[in-house]
Amino acid sequence: MKLLVRNLSRTTSEQDLRTLFSAHGKVTTCNLVLDKETGQSKGFAFVEMPNDIESKSAIKALNQLTVDKSKIRVKYADEK
C-alpha cells in the first residue's frame, strides 16, 4: 500500500521516515520529495508497505504524531 506522509519538517530525512515506519512493518520504498533546485525537502514523502494490516497500523499510530516538531499526517496515497 502506498502511503502519503505530509507536513514533514524540512529536517526529517528519508532514513528517519524509514525507521519510523519500519517499526510497524516492512517498508519496500521510501521517497522523500525534494526541491529540484535547492535539494531541500518539500515536506512530504511516499512510503510503500506491502502488507495491508501493517500499513493500517502505521497510519493509526503515526497520523498526527509529532516528528521533528511537526505534526505529520499519514494516509493512503490514493485517497481523495
All heavy atoms as a GROMACS GRO file, in nm:
protein
  628
    1MET      N    1   0.085  -0.117   0.000
    1MET     CA    2   0.000   0.000   0.000
    1MET      C    3   0.090   0.124   0.000
    1MET      O    4   0.184   0.132   0.077
    1MET     CB    5  -0.089   0.003   0.123
    1MET     CG    6  -0.176  -0.120   0.147
    1MET     SD    7  -0.299  -0.163   0.023
    1MET     CE    8  -0.383  -0.012  -0.008
    2LYS      N    9   0.056   0.218  -0.084
    2LYS     CA   10   0.134   0.342  -0.092
    2LYS      C   11   0.073   0.445   0.002
    2LYS      O   12  -0.046   0.474  -0.006
    2LYS     CB   13   0.136   0.394  -0.235
    2LYS     CG   14   0.233   0.506  -0.259
    2LYS     CD   15   0.244   0.536  -0.408
    2LYS     CE   16   0.363   0.624  -0.436
    2LYS     NZ   17   0.381   0.645  -0.579
    3LEU      N   18   0.155   0.499   0.090
    3LEU     CA   19   0.111   0.596   0.188
    3LEU      C   20   0.170   0.733   0.156
    3LEU      O   21   0.284   0.744   0.111
    3LEU     CB   22   0.155   0.555   0.329
    3LEU     CG   23   0.116   0.415   0.375
    3LEU    CD1   24   0.172   0.388   0.513
    3LEU    CD2   25  -0.034   0.398   0.374
    4LEU      N   26   0.091   0.836   0.181
    4LEU     CA   27   0.135   0.974   0.166
    4LEU      C   28   0.160   1.030   0.305
    4LEU      O   29   0.074   1.019   0.392
    4LEU     CB   30   0.028   1.056   0.095
    4LEU     CG   31   0.048   1.208   0.089
    4LEU    CD1   32   0.175   1.243   0.011
    4LEU    CD2   33  -0.073   1.275   0.027
    5VAL      N   34   0.278   1.085   0.325
    5VAL     CA   35   0.315   1.145   0.454
    5VAL      C   36   0.334   1.294   0.429
    5VAL      O   37   0.418   1.334   0.348
    5VAL     CB   38   0.445   1.083   0.510
    5VAL    CG1   39   0.472   1.134   0.650
    5VAL    CG2   40   0.439   0.932   0.506
    6ARG      N   41   0.252   1.375   0.496
    6ARG     CA   42   0.254   1.520   0.474
    6ARG      C   43   0.292   1.595   0.600
    6ARG      O   44   0.293   1.540   0.709
    6ARG     CB   45   0.117   1.567   0.426
    6ARG     CG   46   0.077   1.505   0.294
    6ARG     CD   47  -0.063   1.539   0.252
    6ARG     NE   48  -0.084   1.681   0.247
    6ARG     CZ   49  -0.203   1.738   0.253
    6ARG    NH1   50  -0.311   1.666   0.262
    6ARG    NH2   51  -0.215   1.869   0.250
    7ASN      N   52   0.323   1.722   0.581
    7ASN     CA   53   0.358   1.814   0.690
    7ASN      C   54   0.487   1.774   0.761
    7ASN      O   55   0.500   1.790   0.882
    7ASN     CB   56   0.242   1.827   0.790
    7ASN     CG   57   0.251   1.957   0.869
    7ASN    OD1   58   0.284   2.060   0.815
    7ASN    ND2   59   0.226   1.949   0.998
    8LEU      N   60   0.581   1.723   0.684
    8LEU     CA   61   0.710   1.684   0.742
    8LEU      C   62   0.797   1.806   0.767
    8LEU      O   63   0.795   1.902   0.689
    8LEU     CB   64   0.785   1.590   0.646
    8LEU     CG   65   0.725   1.453   0.626
    8LEU    CD1   66   0.793   1.382   0.508
    8LEU    CD2   67   0.739   1.370   0.753
    9SER      N   68   0.874   1.801   0.871
    9SER     CA   69   0.974   1.904   0.897
    9SER      C   70   1.079   1.897   0.786
    9SER      O   71   1.108   1.790   0.732
    9SER     CB   72   1.041   1.876   1.033
    9SER     OG   73   1.159   1.952   1.045
   10ARG      N   74   1.135   2.010   0.752
   10ARG     CA   75   1.239   2.013   0.648
   10ARG      C   76   1.364   1.938   0.691
   10ARG      O   77   1.447   1.902   0.608
   10ARG     CB   78   1.275   2.157   0.613
   10ARG     CG   79   1.159   2.243   0.568
   10ARG     CD   80   1.100   2.194   0.438
   10ARG     NE   81   1.001   2.291   0.388
   10ARG     CZ   82   0.877   2.258   0.354
   10ARG    NH1   83   0.835   2.134   0.365
   10ARG    NH2   84   0.795   2.349   0.308
   11THR      N   85   1.377   1.910   0.821
   11THR     CA   86   1.495   1.840   0.870
   11THR      C   87   1.476   1.688   0.876
   11THR      O   88   1.572   1.615   0.898
   11THR     CB   89   1.534   1.890   1.011
   11THR    OG1   90   1.426   1.866   1.101
   11THR    CG2   91   1.568   2.038   1.009
   12THR      N   92   1.353   1.640   0.855
   12THR     CA   93   1.327   1.496   0.859
   12THR      C   94   1.386   1.432   0.734
   12THR      O   95   1.361   1.476   0.622
   12THR     CB   96   1.175   1.467   0.865
   12THR    OG1   97   1.122   1.532   0.981
   12THR    CG2   98   1.147   1.319   0.874
   13SER      N   99   1.464   1.326   0.753
   13SER     CA  100   1.530   1.259   0.640
   13SER      C  101   1.454   1.134   0.597
   13SER      O  102   1.367   1.085   0.668
   13SER     CB  103   1.673   1.219   0.679
   13SER     OG  104   1.670   1.113   0.772
   14GLU      N  105   1.491   1.084   0.480
   14GLU     CA  106   1.432   0.960   0.430
   14GLU      C  107   1.460   0.846   0.528
   14GLU      O  108   1.374   0.762   0.553
   14GLU     CB  109   1.491   0.929   0.293
   14GLU     CG  110   1.393   0.872   0.195
   14GLU     CD  111   1.447   0.869   0.054
   14GLU    OE1  112   1.524   0.775   0.022
   14GLU    OE2  113   1.411   0.958  -0.026
   15GLN      N  114   1.581   0.843   0.583
   15GLN     CA  115   1.617   0.738   0.679
   15GLN      C  116   1.532   0.749   0.806
   15GLN      O  117   1.490   0.648   0.862
   15GLN     CB  118   1.766   0.745   0.714
   15GLN     CG  119   1.813   0.632   0.804
   15GLN     CD  120   1.789   0.494   0.746
   15GLN    OE1  121   1.814   0.471   0.629
   15GLN    NE2  122   1.738   0.403   0.826
   16ASP      N  123   1.505   0.871   0.851
   16ASP     CA  124   1.418   0.891   0.967
   16ASP      C  125   1.280   0.830   0.941
   16ASP      O  126   1.223   0.763   1.026
   16ASP     CB  127   1.399   1.041   0.998
   16ASP     CG  128   1.526   1.110   1.044
   16ASP    OD1  129   1.616   1.041   1.097
   16ASP    OD2  130   1.535   1.233   1.026
   17LEU      N  131   1.227   0.856   0.823
   17LEU     CA  132   1.095   0.803   0.787
   17LEU      C  133   1.096   0.650   0.779
   17LEU      O  134   1.005   0.584   0.828
   17LEU     CB  135   1.049   0.859   0.652
   17LEU     CG  136   1.001   1.002   0.652
   17LEU    CD1  137   0.971   1.047   0.510
   17LEU    CD2  138   0.877   1.016   0.738
   18ARG      N  139   1.198   0.597   0.715
   18ARG     CA  140   1.209   0.450   0.702
   18ARG      C  141   1.213   0.386   0.841
   18ARG      O  142   1.145   0.288   0.866
   18ARG     CB  143   1.332   0.413   0.620
   18ARG     CG  144   1.343   0.264   0.592
   18ARG     CD  145   1.458   0.232   0.499
   18ARG     NE  146   1.434   0.274   0.364
   18ARG     CZ  147   1.366   0.203   0.274
   18ARG    NH1  148   1.315   0.088   0.307
   18ARG    NH2  149   1.352   0.247   0.151
   19THR      N  150   1.288   0.444   0.931
   19THR     CA  151   1.297   0.392   1.068
   19THR      C  152   1.162   0.401   1.138
   19THR      O  153   1.118   0.306   1.203
   19THR     CB  154   1.404   0.469   1.148
   19THR    OG1  155   1.530   0.455   1.081
   19THR    CG2  156   1.416   0.419   1.289
   20LEU      N  157   1.095   0.514   1.123
   20LEU     CA  158   0.965   0.537   1.186
   20LEU      C  159   0.862   0.435   1.138
   20LEU      O  160   0.792   0.373   1.218
   20LEU     CB  161   0.920   0.679   1.152
   20LEU     CG  162   0.804   0.739   1.228
   20LEU    CD1  163   0.838   0.752   1.376
   20LEU    CD2  164   0.771   0.876   1.170
   21PHE      N  165   0.854   0.415   1.007
   21PHE     CA  166   0.754   0.324   0.951
   21PHE      C  167   0.794   0.177   0.968
   21PHE      O  168   0.706   0.092   0.981
   21PHE     CB  169   0.729   0.357   0.804
   21PHE     CG  170   0.635   0.473   0.786
   21PHE    CD1  171   0.682   0.604   0.794
   21PHE    CD2  172   0.501   0.453   0.764
   21PHE    CE1  173   0.596   0.712   0.781
   21PHE    CE2  174   0.413   0.560   0.750
   21PHE     CZ  175   0.462   0.689   0.759
   22SER      N  176   0.921   0.147   0.971
   22SER     CA  177   0.967   0.008   0.988
   22SER      C  178   0.927  -0.050   1.123
   22SER      O  179   0.917  -0.171   1.138
   22SER     CB  180   1.118  -0.002   0.970
   22SER     OG  181   1.153   0.022   0.836
   23ALA      N  182   0.901   0.036   1.219
   23ALA     CA  183   0.856  -0.011   1.350
   23ALA      C  184   0.717  -0.074   1.340
   23ALA      O  185   0.674  -0.146   1.430
   23ALA     CB  186   0.854   0.104   1.449
   24HIS      N  187   0.647  -0.051   1.228
   24HIS     CA  188   0.511  -0.102   1.211
   24HIS      C  189   0.502  -0.210   1.104
   24HIS      O  190   0.394  -0.262   1.078
   24HIS     CB  191   0.416   0.014   1.180
   24HIS     CG  192   0.416   0.115   1.288
   24HIS    ND1  193   0.345   0.099   1.404
   24HIS    CD2  194   0.486   0.230   1.302
   24HIS    CE1  195   0.368   0.202   1.483
   24HIS    NE2  196   0.454   0.283   1.424
   25GLY      N  197   0.615  -0.242   1.040
   25GLY     CA  198   0.614  -0.346   0.938
   25GLY      C  199   0.720  -0.322   0.831
   25GLY      O  200   0.802  -0.231   0.841
   26LYS      N  201   0.712  -0.404   0.728
   26LYS     CA  202   0.810  -0.396   0.620
   26LYS      C  203   0.784  -0.275   0.531
   26LYS      O  204   0.671  -0.249   0.490
   26LYS     CB  205   0.802  -0.524   0.535
   26LYS     CG  206   0.898  -0.526   0.420
   26LYS     CD  207   0.885  -0.652   0.338
   26LYS     CE  208   0.962  -0.634   0.211
   26LYS     NZ  209   1.062  -0.732   0.187
   27VAL      N  210   0.890  -0.201   0.502
   27VAL     CA  211   0.885  -0.085   0.412
   27VAL      C  212   0.960  -0.124   0.285
   27VAL      O  213   1.077  -0.158   0.290
   27VAL     CB  214   0.949   0.040   0.477
   27VAL    CG1  215   0.957   0.154   0.378
   27VAL    CG2  216   0.872   0.080   0.602
   28THR      N  217   0.890  -0.119   0.170
   28THR     CA  218   0.957  -0.154   0.045
   28THR      C  219   1.025  -0.033  -0.020
   28THR      O  220   1.134  -0.046  -0.074
   28THR     CB  221   0.859  -0.218  -0.056
   28THR    OG1  222   0.744  -0.137  -0.069
   28THR    CG2  223   0.819  -0.357  -0.012
   29THR      N  224   0.959   0.083  -0.014
   29THR     CA  225   1.022   0.206  -0.064
   29THR      C  226   0.985   0.323   0.024
   29THR      O  227   0.880   0.324   0.088
   29THR     CB  228   0.979   0.240  -0.210
   29THR    OG1  229   0.839   0.261  -0.213
   29THR    CG2  230   1.020   0.134  -0.308
   30CYS      N  231   1.074   0.420   0.025
   30CYS     CA  232   1.052   0.543   0.100
   30CYS      C  233   1.113   0.656   0.016
   30CYS      O  234   1.234   0.656  -0.008
   30CYS     CB  235   1.121   0.534   0.235
   30CYS     SG  236   1.102   0.682   0.335
   31ASN      N  237   1.028   0.745  -0.033
   31ASN     CA  238   1.074   0.854  -0.119
   31ASN      C  239   1.036   0.989  -0.063
   31ASN      O  240   0.920   1.028  -0.067
   31ASN     CB  241   1.015   0.839  -0.260
   31ASN     CG  242   1.063   0.715  -0.330
   31ASN    OD1  243   1.180   0.684  -0.328
   31ASN    ND2  244   0.970   0.642  -0.389
   32LEU      N  245   1.134   1.060  -0.013
   32LEU     CA  246   1.116   1.196   0.035
   32LEU      C  247   1.124   1.288  -0.087
   32LEU      O  248   1.221   1.281  -0.163
   32LEU     CB  249   1.225   1.231   0.136
   32LEU     CG  250   1.220   1.368   0.201
   32LEU    CD1  251   1.094   1.382   0.286
   32LEU    CD2  252   1.343   1.389   0.288
   33VAL      N  253   1.023   1.370  -0.108
   33VAL     CA  254   1.019   1.456  -0.226
   33VAL      C  255   1.105   1.580  -0.200
   33VAL      O  256   1.085   1.650  -0.101
   33VAL     CB  257   0.874   1.495  -0.261
   33VAL    CG1  258   0.871   1.587  -0.382
   33VAL    CG2  259   0.792   1.370  -0.287
   34LEU      N  260   1.201   1.603  -0.290
   34LEU     CA  261   1.296   1.713  -0.276
   34LEU      C  262   1.275   1.818  -0.384
   34LEU      O  263   1.237   1.785  -0.497
   34LEU     CB  264   1.440   1.661  -0.285
   34LEU     CG  265   1.480   1.553  -0.184
   34LEU    CD1  266   1.622   1.506  -0.212
   34LEU    CD2  267   1.467   1.603  -0.042
   35ASP      N  268   1.304   1.943  -0.351
   35ASP     CA  269   1.301   2.052  -0.447
   35ASP      C  270   1.419   2.033  -0.543
   35ASP      O  271   1.532   2.014  -0.498
   35ASP     CB  272   1.313   2.185  -0.373
   35ASP     CG  273   1.302   2.304  -0.466
   35ASP    OD1  274   1.402   2.330  -0.538
   35ASP    OD2  275   1.198   2.369  -0.467
   36LYS      N  276   1.393   2.037  -0.672
   36LYS     CA  277   1.499   2.012  -0.771
   36LYS      C  278   1.609   2.117  -0.768
   36LYS      O  279   1.724   2.088  -0.795
   36LYS     CB  280   1.439   2.003  -0.912
   36LYS     CG  281   1.358   1.878  -0.932
   36LYS     CD  282   1.302   1.871  -1.073
   36LYS     CE  283   1.217   1.746  -1.086
   36LYS     NZ  284   1.160   1.732  -1.219
   37GLU      N  285   1.574   2.240  -0.736
   37GLU     CA  286   1.673   2.348  -0.736
   37GLU      C  287   1.755   2.354  -0.609
   37GLU      O  288   1.876   2.373  -0.614
   37GLU     CB  289   1.604   2.482  -0.760
   37GLU     CG  290   1.549   2.496  -0.901
   37GLU     CD  291   1.486   2.632  -0.926
   37GLU    OE1  292   1.516   2.728  -0.853
   37GLU    OE2  293   1.407   2.641  -1.022
   38THR      N  294   1.690   2.340  -0.495
   38THR     CA  295   1.761   2.356  -0.367
   38THR      C  296   1.805   2.224  -0.305
   38THR      O  297   1.894   2.223  -0.221
   38THR     CB  298   1.672   2.429  -0.264
   38THR    OG1  299   1.560   2.346  -0.232
   38THR    CG2  300   1.624   2.563  -0.316
   39GLY      N  301   1.739   2.114  -0.343
   39GLY     CA  302   1.771   1.985  -0.283
   39GLY      C  303   1.710   1.967  -0.145
   39GLY      O  304   1.733   1.867  -0.080
   40GLN      N  305   1.630   2.064  -0.100
   40GLN     CA  306   1.568   2.056   0.031
   40GLN      C  307   1.434   1.984   0.022
   40GLN      O  308   1.368   1.984  -0.082
   40GLN     CB  309   1.548   2.195   0.090
   40GLN     CG  310   1.678   2.263   0.126
   40GLN     CD  311   1.653   2.395   0.197
   40GLN    OE1  312   1.550   2.459   0.179
   40GLN    NE2  313   1.748   2.435   0.279
   41SER      N  314   1.392   1.928   0.133
   41SER     CA  315   1.264   1.859   0.141
   41SER      C  316   1.150   1.954   0.110
   41SER      O  317   1.150   2.070   0.151
   41SER     CB  318   1.246   1.802   0.282
   41SER     OG  319   1.114   1.757   0.301
   42LYS      N  320   1.050   1.902   0.039
   42LYS     CA  321   0.928   1.979   0.013
   42LYS      C  322   0.824   1.955   0.123
   42LYS      O  323   0.715   2.010   0.117
   42LYS     CB  324   0.869   1.943  -0.123
   42LYS     CG  325   0.946   2.002  -0.238
   42LYS     CD  326   0.865   1.986  -0.366
   42LYS     CE  327   0.924   2.070  -0.477
   42LYS     NZ  328   0.837   2.067  -0.595
   43GLY      N  329   0.857   1.871   0.220
   43GLY     CA  330   0.768   1.850   0.334
   43GLY      C  331   0.671   1.736   0.319
   43GLY      O  332   0.580   1.721   0.399
   44PHE      N  333   0.691   1.652   0.216
   44PHE     CA  334   0.607   1.533   0.204
   44PHE      C  335   0.686   1.418   0.144
   44PHE      O  336   0.793   1.438   0.086
   44PHE     CB  337   0.477   1.561   0.127
   44PHE     CG  338   0.494   1.588  -0.020
   44PHE    CD1  339   0.474   1.488  -0.113
   44PHE    CD2  340   0.526   1.714  -0.066
   44PHE    CE1  341   0.487   1.513  -0.249
   44PHE    CE2  342   0.539   1.741  -0.201
   44PHE     CZ  343   0.519   1.640  -0.294
   45ALA      N  344   0.631   1.297   0.161
   45ALA     CA  345   0.700   1.177   0.115
   45ALA      C  346   0.598   1.068   0.084
   45ALA      O  347   0.482   1.076   0.124
   45ALA     CB  348   0.796   1.127   0.222
   46PHE      N  349   0.645   0.966   0.013
   46PHE     CA  350   0.565   0.848  -0.013
   46PHE      C  351   0.638   0.728   0.047
   46PHE      O  352   0.759   0.713   0.030
   46PHE     CB  353   0.548   0.827  -0.164
   46PHE     CG  354   0.466   0.934  -0.229
   46PHE    CD1  355   0.527   1.041  -0.292
   46PHE    CD2  356   0.328   0.929  -0.224
   46PHE    CE1  357   0.452   1.141  -0.351
   46PHE    CE2  358   0.251   1.029  -0.283
   46PHE     CZ  359   0.314   1.135  -0.347
   47VAL      N  360   0.562   0.645   0.118
   47VAL     CA  361   0.616   0.525   0.180
   47VAL      C  362   0.532   0.408   0.132
   47VAL      O  363   0.408   0.416   0.135
   47VAL     CB  364   0.611   0.534   0.334
   47VAL    CG1  365   0.658   0.404   0.398
   47VAL    CG2  366   0.696   0.650   0.384
   48GLU      N  367   0.596   0.301   0.084
   48GLU     CA  368   0.522   0.183   0.042
   48GLU      C  369   0.544   0.069   0.141
   48GLU      O  370   0.658   0.038   0.176
   48GLU     CB  371   0.562   0.140  -0.098
   48GLU     CG  372   0.506   0.230  -0.204
   48GLU     CD  373   0.516   0.172  -0.343
   48GLU    OE1  374   0.463   0.062  -0.366
   48GLU    OE2  375   0.578   0.238  -0.426
   49MET      N  376   0.432   0.012   0.184
   49MET     CA  377   0.433  -0.103   0.275
   49MET      C  378   0.346  -0.211   0.209
   49MET      O  379   0.228  -0.185   0.181
   49MET     CB  380   0.378  -0.065   0.412
   49MET     CG  381   0.458   0.045   0.482
   49MET     SD  382   0.390   0.092   0.642
   49MET     CE  383   0.449  -0.046   0.742
   50PRO      N  384   0.401  -0.330   0.182
   50PRO     CA  385   0.326  -0.431   0.108
   50PRO      C  386   0.210  -0.496   0.184
   50PRO      O  387   0.116  -0.546   0.124
   50PRO     CB  388   0.432  -0.535   0.072
   50PRO     CG  389   0.536  -0.521   0.177
   50PRO     CD  390   0.536  -0.376   0.215
   51ASN      N  391   0.215  -0.494   0.315
   51ASN     CA  392   0.114  -0.562   0.396
   51ASN      C  393   0.006  -0.463   0.439
   51ASN      O  394   0.035  -0.362   0.504
   51ASN     CB  395   0.182  -0.627   0.517
   51ASN     CG  396   0.086  -0.707   0.601
   51ASN    OD1  397  -0.007  -0.653   0.660
   51ASN    ND2  398   0.110  -0.837   0.606
   52ASP      N  399  -0.119  -0.493   0.405
   52ASP     CA  400  -0.231  -0.404   0.435
   52ASP      C  401  -0.250  -0.383   0.585
   52ASP      O  402  -0.274  -0.271   0.629
   52ASP     CB  403  -0.359  -0.461   0.372
   52ASP     CG  404  -0.473  -0.364   0.377
   52ASP    OD1  405  -0.452  -0.245   0.343
   52ASP    OD2  406  -0.584  -0.404   0.414
   53ILE      N  407  -0.237  -0.487   0.663
   53ILE     CA  408  -0.254  -0.476   0.808
   53ILE      C  409  -0.145  -0.388   0.868
   53ILE      O  410  -0.172  -0.303   0.954
   53ILE     CB  411  -0.255  -0.616   0.875
   53ILE    CG1  412  -0.380  -0.692   0.829
   53ILE    CG2  413  -0.250  -0.605   1.026
   53ILE    CD1  414  -0.381  -0.839   0.866
   54GLU      N  415  -0.022  -0.405   0.822
   54GLU     CA  416   0.090  -0.324   0.872
   54GLU      C  417   0.074  -0.178   0.831
   54GLU      O  418   0.101  -0.087   0.910
   54GLU     CB  419   0.223  -0.380   0.821
   54GLU     CG  420   0.256  -0.515   0.882
   54GLU     CD  421   0.379  -0.579   0.822
   54GLU    OE1  422   0.433  -0.528   0.721
   54GLU    OE2  423   0.420  -0.684   0.875
   55SER      N  424   0.027  -0.154   0.709
   55SER     CA  425   0.009  -0.014   0.665
   55SER      C  426  -0.102   0.053   0.745
   55SER      O  427  -0.090   0.169   0.783
   55SER     CB  428  -0.017  -0.006   0.515
   55SER     OG  429  -0.137  -0.069   0.480
   56LYS      N  430  -0.210  -0.019   0.774
   56LYS     CA  431  -0.317   0.037   0.857
   56LYS      C  432  -0.266   0.068   0.997
   56LYS      O  433  -0.302   0.170   1.057
   56LYS     CB  434  -0.436  -0.060   0.865
   56LYS     CG  435  -0.518  -0.062   0.740
   56LYS     CD  436  -0.633  -0.161   0.752
   56LYS     CE  437  -0.708  -0.168   0.620
   56LYS     NZ  438  -0.812  -0.272   0.621
   57SER      N  439  -0.182  -0.020   1.050
   57SER     CA  440  -0.123   0.002   1.183
   57SER      C  441  -0.036   0.127   1.183
   57SER      O  442  -0.040   0.207   1.277
   57SER     CB  443  -0.039  -0.120   1.223
   57SER     OG  444   0.038  -0.094   1.337
   58ALA      N  445   0.042   0.145   1.076
   58ALA     CA  446   0.129   0.263   1.066
   58ALA      C  447   0.046   0.390   1.059
   58ALA      O  448   0.078   0.489   1.126
   58ALA     CB  449   0.219   0.251   0.943
   59ILE      N  450  -0.061   0.389   0.981
   59ILE     CA  451  -0.148   0.508   0.971
   59ILE      C  452  -0.206   0.540   1.107
   59ILE      O  453  -0.202   0.655   1.153
   59ILE     CB  454  -0.260   0.487   0.867
   59ILE    CG1  455  -0.201   0.484   0.727
   59ILE    CG2  456  -0.366   0.596   0.879
   59ILE    CD1  457  -0.300   0.443   0.619
   60LYS      N  458  -0.260   0.439   1.175
   60LYS     CA  459  -0.323   0.460   1.305
   60LYS      C  460  -0.223   0.516   1.407
   60LYS      O  461  -0.254   0.606   1.484
   60LYS     CB  462  -0.383   0.329   1.356
   60LYS     CG  463  -0.463   0.345   1.482
   60LYS     CD  464  -0.531   0.214   1.521
   60LYS     CE  465  -0.610   0.234   1.649
   60LYS     NZ  466  -0.677   0.112   1.692
   61ALA      N  467  -0.103   0.462   1.407
   61ALA     CA  468  -0.003   0.501   1.506
   61ALA      C  469   0.067   0.634   1.473
   61ALA      O  470   0.103   0.709   1.564
   61ALA     CB  471   0.102   0.391   1.521
   62LEU      N  472   0.086   0.663   1.345
   62LEU     CA  473   0.171   0.776   1.307
   62LEU      C  474   0.095   0.901   1.264
   62LEU      O  475   0.151   1.011   1.269
   62LEU     CB  476   0.268   0.734   1.197
   62LEU     CG  477   0.360   0.617   1.233
   62LEU    CD1  478   0.445   0.578   1.113
   62LEU    CD2  479   0.446   0.650   1.352
   63ASN      N  480  -0.030   0.887   1.220
   63ASN     CA  481  -0.106   1.005   1.180
   63ASN      C  482  -0.124   1.097   1.300
   63ASN      O  483  -0.162   1.054   1.408
   63ASN     CB  484  -0.243   0.965   1.123
   63ASN     CG  485  -0.315   1.082   1.061
   63ASN    OD1  486  -0.256   1.162   0.989
   63ASN    ND2  487  -0.443   1.094   1.089
   64GLN      N  488  -0.090   1.225   1.281
   64GLN     CA  489  -0.097   1.329   1.385
   64GLN      C  490   0.014   1.317   1.491
   64GLN      O  491   0.010   1.386   1.592
   64GLN     CB  492  -0.235   1.331   1.454
   64GLN     CG  493  -0.351   1.358   1.360
   64GLN     CD  494  -0.346   1.497   1.298
   64GLN    OE1  495  -0.317   1.594   1.366
   64GLN    NE2  496  -0.374   1.506   1.169
   65LEU      N  497   0.114   1.233   1.465
   65LEU     CA  498   0.228   1.221   1.556
   65LEU      C  499   0.324   1.338   1.532
   65LEU      O  500   0.345   1.380   1.418
   65LEU     CB  501   0.302   1.090   1.530
   65LEU     CG  502   0.423   1.061   1.619
   65LEU    CD1  503   0.376   1.024   1.760
   65LEU    CD2  504   0.505   0.947   1.561
   66THR      N  505   0.381   1.392   1.638
   66THR     CA  506   0.478   1.499   1.623
   66THR      C  507   0.616   1.439   1.600
   66THR      O  508   0.666   1.361   1.680
   66THR     CB  509   0.479   1.590   1.748
   66THR    OG1  510   0.348   1.647   1.763
   66THR    CG2  511   0.582   1.702   1.734
   67VAL      N  512   0.675   1.476   1.485
   67VAL     CA  513   0.807   1.428   1.445
   67VAL      C  514   0.891   1.550   1.410
   67VAL      O  515   0.851   1.629   1.324
   67VAL     CB  516   0.798   1.332   1.323
   67VAL    CG1  517   0.937   1.288   1.279
   67VAL    CG2  518   0.710   1.213   1.355
   68ASP      N  519   1.004   1.567   1.473
   68ASP     CA  520   1.090   1.684   1.450
   68ASP      C  521   1.010   1.815   1.458
   68ASP      O  522   1.020   1.903   1.372
   68ASP     CB  523   1.161   1.675   1.314
   68ASP     CG  524   1.264   1.564   1.309
   68ASP    OD1  525   1.321   1.530   1.415
   68ASP    OD2  526   1.287   1.510   1.199
   69LYS      N  527   0.926   1.825   1.560
   69LYS     CA  528   0.846   1.944   1.591
   69LYS      C  529   0.734   1.974   1.490
   69LYS      O  530   0.678   2.083   1.489
   69LYS     CB  531   0.935   2.067   1.608
   69LYS     CG  532   1.035   2.053   1.720
   69LYS     CD  533   1.122   2.175   1.731
   69LYS     CE  534   1.229   2.153   1.839
   69LYS     NZ  535   1.324   2.263   1.844
   70SER      N  536   0.701   1.877   1.404
   70SER     CA  537   0.591   1.892   1.309
   70SER      C  538   0.492   1.777   1.328
   70SER      O  539   0.533   1.662   1.337
   70SER     CB  540   0.642   1.889   1.164
   70SER     OG  541   0.714   2.005   1.135
   71LYS      N  542   0.365   1.810   1.331
   71LYS     CA  543   0.261   1.708   1.343
   71LYS      C  544   0.234   1.652   1.204
   71LYS      O  545   0.175   1.720   1.120
   71LYS     CB  546   0.134   1.766   1.404
   71LYS     CG  547   0.032   1.660   1.441
   71LYS     CD  548  -0.091   1.719   1.504
   71LYS     CE  549  -0.063   1.752   1.650
   71LYS     NZ  550  -0.186   1.787   1.724
   72ILE      N  551   0.281   1.529   1.179
   72ILE     CA  552   0.269   1.471   1.046
   72ILE      C  553   0.128   1.416   1.022
   72ILE      O  554   0.055   1.387   1.115
   72ILE     CB  555   0.375   1.361   1.021
   72ILE    CG1  556   0.353   1.239   1.110
   72ILE    CG2  557   0.516   1.417   1.036
   72ILE    CD1  558   0.441   1.119   1.075
   73ARG      N  559   0.094   1.405   0.893
   73ARG     CA  560  -0.033   1.345   0.853
   73ARG      C  561  -0.001   1.228   0.761
   73ARG      O  562   0.078   1.242   0.667
   73ARG     CB  563  -0.121   1.448   0.783
   73ARG     CG  564  -0.164   1.558   0.878
   73ARG     CD  565  -0.270   1.648   0.820
   73ARG     NE  566  -0.235   1.708   0.692
   73ARG     CZ  567  -0.179   1.827   0.677
   73ARG    NH1  568  -0.148   1.899   0.782
   73ARG    NH2  569  -0.154   1.874   0.558
   74VAL      N  570  -0.063   1.114   0.789
   74VAL     CA  571  -0.037   0.992   0.713
   74VAL      C  572  -0.170   0.937   0.664
   74VAL      O  573  -0.265   0.924   0.742
   74VAL     CB  574   0.034   0.885   0.799
   74VAL    CG1  575   0.066   0.761   0.716
   74VAL    CG2  576   0.160   0.940   0.863
   75LYS      N  577  -0.178   0.905   0.535
   75LYS     CA  578  -0.298   0.844   0.479
   75LYS      C  579  -0.259   0.765   0.354
   75LYS      O  580  -0.145   0.774   0.306
   75LYS     CB  581  -0.402   0.950   0.442
   75LYS     CG  582  -0.362   1.042   0.330
   75LYS     CD  583  -0.474   1.138   0.299
   75LYS     CE  584  -0.446   1.214   0.170
   75LYS     NZ  585  -0.561   1.293   0.128
   76TYR      N  586  -0.354   0.688   0.302
   76TYR     CA  587  -0.328   0.617   0.176
   76TYR      C  588  -0.312   0.720   0.067
   76TYR      O  589  -0.387   0.818   0.058
   76TYR     CB  590  -0.442   0.520   0.144
   76TYR     CG  591  -0.443   0.400   0.235
   76TYR    CD1  592  -0.544   0.382   0.328
   76TYR    CD2  593  -0.342   0.304   0.227
   76TYR    CE1  594  -0.544   0.271   0.412
   76TYR    CE2  595  -0.340   0.196   0.312
   76TYR     CZ  596  -0.442   0.180   0.404
   76TYR     OH  597  -0.439   0.072   0.488
   77ALA      N  598  -0.215   0.699  -0.021
   77ALA     CA  599  -0.182   0.797  -0.125
   77ALA      C  600  -0.294   0.815  -0.226
   77ALA      O  601  -0.307   0.922  -0.285
   77ALA     CB  602  -0.054   0.757  -0.196
   78ASP      N  603  -0.378   0.714  -0.245
   78ASP     CA  604  -0.483   0.725  -0.346
   78ASP      C  605  -0.617   0.776  -0.292
   78ASP      O  606  -0.715   0.783  -0.364
   78ASP     CB  607  -0.504   0.590  -0.418
   78ASP     CG  608  -0.542   0.479  -0.321
   78ASP    OD1  609  -0.544   0.502  -0.198
   78ASP    OD2  610  -0.569   0.368  -0.369
   79GLU      N  611  -0.620   0.817  -0.165
   79GLU     CA  612  -0.743   0.874  -0.108
   79GLU      C  613  -0.764   1.014  -0.162
   79GLU      O  614  -0.669   1.086  -0.190
   79GLU     CB  615  -0.733   0.883   0.045
   79GLU     CG  616  -0.753   0.752   0.115
   79GLU     CD  617  -0.751   0.770   0.267
   79GLU    OE1  618  -0.738   0.884   0.314
   79GLU    OE2  619  -0.761   0.668   0.336
   80LYS      N  620  -0.888   1.053  -0.171
   80LYS     CA  621  -0.921   1.189  -0.216
   80LYS      C  622  -0.934   1.280  -0.097
   80LYS      O  623  -0.966   1.246   0.009
   80LYS     CB  624  -1.051   1.190  -0.295
   80LYS     CG  625  -1.044   1.102  -0.418
   80LYS     CD  626  -0.960   1.164  -0.523
   80LYS     CE  627  -0.959   1.075  -0.646
   80LYS     NZ  628  -0.842   1.066  -0.716
   0.00000   0.00000   0.00000
